[in-house]
Amino acid sequence: MGGYADSSFLVSLYTPDANSFEAQAGVTGHGELWLVPFGEFAFTNALELRVFRKEITPHQADQSLRAFDADIGTFLRRHAMPAAAYEQALLLTRRHTRHSGVRSLDILHVAIALSLNAEVFLTFDRGQKRLARAAGLKVS
């Protein structure tokens, strides 16, 4: 069983925020979470933005990155970026963006999950949830 977690979910999993408790509970029972280089980049950038916005300290961000790195190979499994993700993203864009206003990087997260055949998509982003459900993914 495998799932795909977007950066909003990973940030809540590794730093304290309003969704952290739910993120911890969400990891249980979903097996491994698949991680591609884009997801790791998006997570790292989101952490750095939290530092910039003074929501967390640089030390907290560093601790979160260390914890994240330690989990790679346990329940976080690295995968190569699926080549089909970009084609899938283009299809999603053509079907959904003009009606829903979904942002390009949000579409790419959903396209990656579809391309990896993820069984569940984990996110706290409302736009991504709607898109993932419309694309046929189970959302948690």
N, CA and C atoms as a LAMMPS dump frame, in Angstrom:
ITEM: TIMESTEP
0
ITEM: NUMBER OF ATOMS
420
ITEM: BOX BOUNDS ff ff ff
-5.0000000000000000e+02 5.0000000000000000e+02
-5.0000000000000000e+02 5.0000000000000000e+02
-5.0000000000000000e+02 5.0000000000000000e+02
ITEM: ATOMS id mol type element x y z
1 1 1 N 0.851 -1.181 0
2 1 2 C 0 0 0
3 1 3 C 0.886 1.23 0
4 2 1 N 0.617 2.156 -0.868
5 2 2 C 1.43 3.356 -0.941
6 2 3 C 0.591 4.588 -1.18
7 3 1 N 1.061 5.678 -0.646
8 3 2 C 0.369 6.94 -0.81
9 3 3 C 1.332 8.042 -1.185
10 4 1 N 0.76 9.166 -1.562
11 4 2 C 1.554 10.336 -1.913
12 4 3 C 1.108 11.485 -1.024
13 5 1 N 2.055 12.109 -0.349
14 5 2 C 1.775 13.253 0.516
15 5 3 C 2.34 14.512 -0.129
16 6 1 N 1.517 15.537 -0.227
17 6 2 C 2.014 16.803 -0.77
18 6 3 C 2.759 17.568 0.315
19 7 1 N 3.313 18.709 -0.042
20 7 2 C 4.127 19.47 0.902
21 7 3 C 3.314 20.016 2.069
22 8 1 N 2.035 20.341 1.883
23 8 2 C 1.23 20.838 3.011
24 8 3 C 1.113 19.766 4.096
25 9 1 N 0.947 18.523 3.673
26 9 2 C 0.856 17.424 4.621
27 9 3 C 2.2 17.197 5.309
28 10 1 N 3.277 17.173 4.524
29 10 2 C 4.601 16.923 5.098
30 10 3 C 5.016 18.022 6.071
31 11 1 N 4.711 19.268 5.753
32 11 2 C 5.047 20.363 6.669
33 11 3 C 4.314 20.183 7.989
34 12 1 N 3.042 19.821 7.932
35 12 2 C 2.285 19.6 9.166
36 12 3 C 2.788 18.385 9.934
37 13 1 N 3.312 17.404 9.211
38 13 2 C 3.849 16.215 9.849
39 13 3 C 5.149 16.514 10.6
40 14 1 N 5.966 17.412 10.056
41 14 2 C 7.301 17.651 10.611
42 14 3 C 7.46 18.961 11.366
43 15 1 N 6.461 19.828 11.363
44 15 2 C 6.525 21.056 12.15
45 15 3 C 5.175 21.264 12.833
46 16 1 N 5.187 21.899 13.972
47 16 2 C 3.912 22.102 14.683
48 16 3 C 3.044 23.148 13.986
49 17 1 N 1.805 22.758 13.71
50 17 2 C 0.808 23.695 13.196
51 17 3 C -0.58 23.139 13.502
52 18 1 N -1.602 23.787 13.012
53 18 2 C -2.981 23.392 13.315
54 18 3 C -3.328 21.994 12.805
55 19 1 N -2.594 21.481 11.817
56 19 2 C -2.903 20.176 11.238
57 19 3 C -1.962 19.058 11.68
58 20 1 N -1.036 19.35 12.575
59 20 2 C -0.013 18.374 12.948
60 20 3 C -0.596 17.1 13.553
61 21 1 N -1.562 17.225 14.435
62 21 2 C -2.161 16.037 15.048
63 21 3 C -2.805 15.165 13.979
64 22 1 N -3.544 15.771 13.086
65 22 2 C -4.198 15.034 12.005
66 22 3 C -3.165 14.395 11.068
67 23 1 N -2.057 15.084 10.828
68 23 2 C -1.001 14.53 9.971
69 23 3 C -0.399 13.29 10.605
70 24 1 N -0.129 13.351 11.902
71 24 2 C 0.418 12.185 12.607
72 24 3 C -0.536 11 12.504
73 25 1 N -1.819 11.269 12.703
74 25 2 C -2.816 10.204 12.601
75 25 3 C -2.936 9.698 11.168
76 26 1 N -2.756 10.589 10.205
77 26 2 C -2.892 10.228 8.798
78 26 3 C -1.813 9.303 8.297
79 27 1 N -0.649 9.345 8.908
80 27 2 C 0.449 8.476 8.49
81 27 3 C 0.14 7.025 8.867
82 28 1 N -0.501 6.85 9.997
83 28 2 C -0.833 5.51 10.475
84 28 3 C -1.848 4.86 9.541
85 29 1 N -1.543 3.661 9.113
86 29 2 C -2.489 2.897 8.307
87 29 3 C -2.402 3.115 6.815
88 30 1 N -1.545 4.001 6.356
89 30 2 C -1.432 4.244 4.916
90 30 3 C -0.197 3.591 4.311
91 31 1 N 0.518 2.806 5.101
92 31 2 C 1.715 2.167 4.566
93 31 3 C 2.789 3.192 4.28
94 32 1 N 3.54 2.95 3.223
95 32 2 C 4.612 3.891 2.911
96 32 3 C 4.091 5.068 2.097
97 33 1 N 4.79 6.179 2.241
98 33 2 C 4.5 7.372 1.455
99 33 3 C 5.603 7.54 0.433
100 34 1 N 5.217 7.768 -0.796
101 34 2 C 6.188 7.879 -1.877
102 34 3 C 6.625 9.324 -2.035
103 35 1 N 7.908 9.48 -2.249
104 35 2 C 8.538 10.793 -2.322
105 35 3 C 9.338 10.888 -3.612
106 36 1 N 9.074 11.915 -4.398
107 36 2 C 9.857 12.173 -5.612
108 36 3 C 10.659 13.449 -5.368
109 37 1 N 11.687 13.705 -6.177
110 37 2 C 12.5 14.912 -5.963
111 37 3 C 11.676 16.198 -5.911
112 38 1 N 10.644 16.318 -6.725
113 38 2 C 9.8 17.512 -6.687
114 38 3 C 9.145 17.667 -5.314
115 39 1 N 8.657 16.572 -4.745
116 39 2 C 8.019 16.627 -3.429
117 39 3 C 8.984 17.024 -2.338
118 40 1 N 10.199 16.509 -2.418
119 40 2 C 11.22 16.864 -1.433
120 40 3 C 11.584 18.351 -1.551
121 41 1 N 11.697 18.827 -2.783
122 41 2 C 11.955 20.253 -3.009
123 41 3 C 10.818 21.11 -2.452
124 42 1 N 9.575 20.745 -2.751
125 42 2 C 8.423 21.54 -2.307
126 42 3 C 8.351 21.573 -0.779
127 43 1 N 8.618 20.441 -0.142
128 43 2 C 8.621 20.379 1.32
129 43 3 C 9.721 21.276 1.897
130 44 1 N 10.924 21.148 1.379
131 44 2 C 12.056 21.934 1.885
132 44 3 C 11.803 23.427 1.704
133 45 1 N 11.279 23.803 0.546
134 45 2 C 10.989 25.217 0.309
135 45 3 C 9.898 25.72 1.253
136 46 1 N 8.895 24.896 1.503
137 46 2 C 7.826 25.294 2.423
138 46 3 C 8.367 25.51 3.835
139 47 1 N 9.302 24.659 4.257
140 47 2 C 9.936 24.864 5.567
141 47 3 C 10.692 26.186 5.604
142 48 1 N 11.465 26.441 4.575
143 48 2 C 12.242 27.68 4.52
144 48 3 C 11.326 28.904 4.488
145 49 1 N 10.188 28.792 3.84
146 49 2 C 9.212 29.891 3.85
147 49 3 C 8.648 30.112 5.25
148 50 1 N 8.46 29.043 6.003
149 50 2 C 7.987 29.197 7.384
150 50 3 C 9.02 29.947 8.222
151 51 1 N 10.31 29.712 7.96
152 51 2 C 11.361 30.462 8.65
153 51 3 C 11.29 31.932 8.234
154 52 1 N 11.203 32.18 6.935
155 52 2 C 11.129 33.547 6.415
156 52 3 C 9.962 34.315 7.035
157 53 1 N 8.831 33.644 7.185
158 53 2 C 7.624 34.277 7.751
159 53 3 C 7.657 34.327 9.277
160 54 1 N 8.732 33.811 9.859
161 54 2 C 8.937 33.79 11.304
162 54 3 C 7.886 32.93 12.021
163 55 1 N 7.412 31.89 11.336
164 55 2 C 6.49 30.929 11.94
165 55 3 C 7.254 29.859 12.719
166 56 1 N 8.478 29.593 12.296
167 56 2 C 9.382 28.694 13.007
168 56 3 C 10.778 29.302 12.964
169 57 1 N 11.642 28.811 13.833
170 57 2 C 13.022 29.305 13.855
171 57 3 C 13.874 28.494 12.877
172 58 1 N 15.035 29.021 12.492
173 58 2 C 15.948 28.227 11.664
174 58 3 C 16.31 26.899 12.327
175 59 1 N 16.489 26.918 13.639
176 59 2 C 16.804 25.687 14.37
177 59 3 C 15.672 24.663 14.231
178 60 1 N 14.425 25.125 14.362
179 60 2 C 13.283 24.211 14.2
180 60 3 C 13.233 23.641 12.786
181 61 1 N 13.518 24.467 11.8
182 61 2 C 13.53 23.984 10.414
183 61 3 C 14.613 22.927 10.232
184 62 1 N 15.776 23.177 10.786
185 62 2 C 16.872 22.205 10.68
186 62 3 C 16.508 20.889 11.363
187 63 1 N 15.872 20.969 12.529
188 63 2 C 15.425 19.757 13.222
189 63 3 C 14.399 19.001 12.375
190 64 1 N 13.487 19.725 11.756
191 64 2 C 12.468 19.104 10.914
192 64 3 C 13.1 18.411 9.716
193 65 1 N 14.081 19.048 9.103
194 65 2 C 14.772 18.435 7.963
195 65 3 C 15.532 17.18 8.385
196 66 1 N 16.135 17.207 9.561
197 66 2 C 16.834 16.015 10.053
198 66 3 C 15.852 14.872 10.313
199 67 1 N 14.721 15.187 10.902
200 67 2 C 13.708 14.155 11.155
201 67 3 C 13.166 13.591 9.839
202 68 1 N 12.936 14.47 8.885
203 68 2 C 12.468 14.066 7.553
204 68 3 C 13.494 13.132 6.904
205 69 1 N 14.761 13.55 6.907
206 69 2 C 15.824 12.729 6.319
207 69 3 C 15.917 11.365 7.003
208 70 1 N 15.733 11.336 8.323
209 70 2 C 15.798 10.073 9.061
210 70 3 C 14.661 9.127 8.679
211 71 1 N 13.525 9.68 8.269
212 71 2 C 12.372 8.856 7.904
213 71 3 C 12.446 8.32 6.477
214 72 1 N 13.35 8.876 5.667
215 72 2 C 13.507 8.359 4.303
216 72 3 C 14.113 6.961 4.415
217 73 1 N 13.433 6.025 3.818
218 73 2 C 13.851 4.631 3.906
219 73 3 C 13.053 3.861 4.939
220 74 1 N 12.331 4.567 5.811
221 74 2 C 11.438 3.875 6.741
222 74 3 C 10.047 3.887 6.1
223 75 1 N 9.218 4.874 6.436
224 75 2 C 7.903 4.937 5.783
225 75 3 C 7.892 5.888 4.586
226 76 1 N 8.91 6.725 4.456
227 76 2 C 9.052 7.563 3.256
228 76 3 C 9.963 6.839 2.27
229 77 1 N 9.47 6.6 1.068
230 77 2 C 10.238 5.877 0.049
231 77 3 C 10.458 6.769 -1.161
232 78 1 N 11.717 6.931 -1.505
233 78 2 C 12.052 7.732 -2.685
234 78 3 C 11.717 6.975 -3.963
235 79 1 N 11.186 7.723 -4.919
236 79 2 C 10.91 7.222 -6.259
237 79 3 C 11.41 8.265 -7.249
238 80 1 N 11.751 7.809 -8.423
239 80 2 C 12.101 8.742 -9.495
240 80 3 C 10.851 9.499 -9.918
241 81 1 N 11.065 10.686 -10.442
242 81 2 C 9.945 11.46 -10.968
243 81 3 C 9.383 10.702 -12.17
244 82 1 N 8.104 10.331 -12.135
245 82 2 C 7.545 9.59 -13.269
246 82 3 C 7.444 10.483 -14.505
247 83 1 N 7.956 10.002 -15.597
248 83 2 C 7.926 10.783 -16.844
249 83 3 C 6.503 11.134 -17.25
250 84 1 N 5.573 10.249 -16.964
251 84 2 C 4.176 10.483 -17.354
252 84 3 C 3.512 11.59 -16.548
253 85 1 N 4.147 12.046 -15.468
254 85 2 C 3.521 13.056 -14.615
255 85 3 C 3.256 14.36 -15.358
256 86 1 N 4.158 14.752 -16.226
257 86 2 C 3.964 16.018 -16.942
258 86 3 C 2.824 15.926 -17.952
259 87 1 N 2.714 14.79 -18.626
260 87 2 C 1.583 14.59 -19.544
261 87 3 C 0.28 14.561 -18.757
262 88 1 N 0.298 13.877 -17.618
263 88 2 C -0.889 13.813 -16.759
264 88 3 C -1.25 15.213 -16.253
265 89 1 N -0.258 16.006 -15.899
266 89 2 C -0.509 17.374 -15.433
267 89 3 C -1.149 18.216 -16.528
268 90 1 N -0.687 18.052 -17.742
269 90 2 C -1.28 18.795 -18.853
270 90 3 C -2.742 18.409 -19.056
271 91 1 N -3.046 17.128 -18.959
272 91 2 C -4.436 16.682 -19.078
273 91 3 C -5.295 17.259 -17.955
274 92 1 N -4.775 17.221 -16.736
275 92 2 C -5.519 17.782 -15.608
276 92 3 C -5.755 19.278 -15.785
277 93 1 N -4.742 19.965 -16.27
278 93 2 C -4.876 21.408 -16.51
279 93 3 C -5.995 21.687 -17.499
280 94 1 N -5.994 20.955 -18.594
281 94 2 C -7.01 21.172 -19.63
282 94 3 C -8.413 20.827 -19.142
283 95 1 N -8.524 19.878 -18.245
284 95 2 C -9.84 19.464 -17.749
285 95 3 C -10.353 20.307 -16.586
286 96 1 N -9.45 20.855 -15.775
287 96 2 C -9.904 21.404 -14.499
288 96 3 C -9.567 22.869 -14.216
289 97 1 N -8.469 23.396 -14.736
290 97 2 C -8.012 24.712 -14.278
291 97 3 C -9.008 25.83 -14.559
292 98 1 N -9.577 25.87 -15.736
293 98 2 C -10.48 26.997 -16.043
294 98 3 C -11.733 26.999 -15.185
295 99 1 N -12.072 25.843 -14.595
296 99 2 C -13.262 25.762 -13.757
297 99 3 C -12.945 25.869 -12.269
298 100 1 N -11.728 25.467 -11.906
299 100 2 C -11.41 25.411 -10.476
300 100 3 C -10.319 26.369 -10.033
301 101 1 N -9.527 26.887 -10.971
302 101 2 C -8.455 27.807 -10.611
303 101 3 C -7.292 27.147 -9.893
304 102 1 N -7.11 25.843 -10.082
305 102 2 C -6.028 25.122 -9.415
306 102 3 C -4.68 25.613 -9.932
307 103 1 N -3.732 25.777 -9.019
308 103 2 C -2.396 26.266 -9.362
309 103 3 C -1.553 25.148 -9.981
310 104 1 N -0.58 25.551 -10.784
311 104 2 C 0.214 24.578 -11.546
312 104 3 C 0.955 23.587 -10.666
313 105 1 N 1.576 24.032 -9.589
314 105 2 C 2.325 23.099 -8.748
315 105 3 C 1.389 22.157 -7.991
316 106 1 N 0.187 22.606 -7.68
317 106 2 C -0.807 21.723 -7.07
318 106 3 C -1.227 20.641 -8.062
319 107 1 N -1.395 21.024 -9.307
320 107 2 C -1.726 20.05 -10.347
321 107 3 C -0.608 19.028 -10.476
322 108 1 N 0.625 19.478 -10.411
323 108 2 C 1.754 18.56 -10.555
324 108 3 C 1.779 17.535 -9.422
325 109 1 N 1.482 17.94 -8.189
326 109 2 C 1.409 16.979 -7.086
327 109 3 C 0.373 15.884 -7.387
328 110 1 N -0.807 16.279 -7.831
329 110 2 C -1.861 15.308 -8.134
330 110 3 C -1.447 14.423 -9.302
331 111 1 N -0.843 15.016 -10.315
332 111 2 C -0.392 14.241 -11.477
333 111 3 C 0.666 13.203 -11.079
334 112 1 N 1.554 13.561 -10.18
335 112 2 C 2.568 12.618 -9.707
336 112 3 C 1.892 11.45 -8.993
337 113 1 N 0.947 11.763 -8.115
338 113 2 C 0.235 10.703 -7.393
339 113 3 C -0.471 9.765 -8.358
340 114 1 N -1.108 10.324 -9.376
341 114 2 C -1.777 9.489 -10.381
342 114 3 C -0.773 8.638 -11.137
343 115 1 N 0.344 9.237 -11.518
344 115 2 C 1.359 8.521 -12.298
345 115 3 C 2.025 7.406 -11.502
346 116 1 N 2.1 7.557 -10.196
347 116 2 C 2.662 6.524 -9.329
348 116 3 C 1.618 5.48 -8.924
349 117 1 N 0.368 5.699 -9.34
350 117 2 C -0.743 4.827 -8.926
351 117 3 C -0.894 4.786 -7.411
352 118 1 N -0.778 5.945 -6.801
353 118 2 C -0.928 6.042 -5.349
354 118 3 C -2.335 5.617 -4.94
355 119 1 N -2.424 4.921 -3.837
356 119 2 C -3.718 4.478 -3.333
357 119 3 C -4.426 5.568 -2.544
358 120 1 N -3.657 6.528 -2.043
359 120 2 C -4.239 7.62 -1.284
360 120 3 C -3.401 8.876 -1.511
361 121 1 N -4.057 10.023 -1.484
362 121 2 C -3.405 11.323 -1.638
363 121 3 C -3.631 12.084 -0.338
364 122 1 N -2.54 12.483 0.308
365 122 2 C -2.613 13.165 1.598
366 122 3 C -2.276 14.642 1.414
367 123 1 N -3.213 15.494 1.787
368 123 2 C -3.022 16.932 1.639
369 123 3 C -3.93 17.682 2.608
370 124 1 N -3.551 18.902 2.935
371 124 2 C -4.408 19.815 3.683
372 124 3 C -4.841 20.984 2.803
373 125 1 N -4.45 20.977 1.56
374 125 2 C -4.779 22.031 0.6
375 125 3 C -6.153 21.745 -0.013
376 126 1 N -7.102 22.66 0.19
377 126 2 C -8.478 22.446 -0.286
378 126 3 C -8.574 22.293 -1.796
379 127 1 N -7.828 23.113 -2.532
380 127 2 C -7.86 23.027 -3.993
381 127 3 C -7.321 21.7 -4.493
382 128 1 N -6.246 21.24 -3.871
383 128 2 C -5.691 19.948 -4.258
384 128 3 C -6.648 18.812 -3.911
385 129 1 N -7.32 18.904 -2.778
386 129 2 C -8.293 17.873 -2.403
387 129 3 C -9.379 17.749 -3.469
388 130 1 N -9.92 18.89 -3.869
389 130 2 C -10.987 18.861 -4.883
390 130 3 C -10.474 18.268 -6.192
391 131 1 N -9.294 18.695 -6.621
392 131 2 C -8.731 18.19 -7.856
393 131 3 C -8.43 16.697 -7.759
394 132 1 N -7.834 16.267 -6.667
395 132 2 C -7.49 14.856 -6.49
396 132 3 C -8.748 13.989 -6.534
397 133 1 N -9.794 14.427 -5.872
398 133 2 C -11.055 13.665 -5.899
399 133 3 C -11.629 13.641 -7.322
400 134 1 N -11.608 14.776 -7.991
401 134 2 C -12.133 14.835 -9.359
402 134 3 C -11.34 13.944 -10.297
403 135 1 N -10.053 13.755 -10.001
404 135 2 C -9.182 12.914 -10.839
405 135 3 C -9.278 11.435 -10.465
406 136 1 N -10.054 11.117 -9.422
407 136 2 C -10.272 9.731 -9.056
408 136 3 C -9.409 9.206 -7.935
409 137 1 N -8.663 10.07 -7.266
410 137 2 C -7.826 9.629 -6.147
411 137 3 C -8.63 9.588 -4.853
412 138 1 N -8.29 8.66 -4.002
413 138 2 C -8.827 8.641 -2.638
414 138 3 C -8.029 9.685 -1.859
415 139 1 N -8.718 10.578 -1.184
416 139 2 C -8.055 11.673 -0.467
417 139 3 C -8.235 11.466 1.026
418 140 1 N -7.159 11.688 1.763
419 140 2 C -7.213 11.56 3.212
420 140 3 C -6.614 12.804 3.822
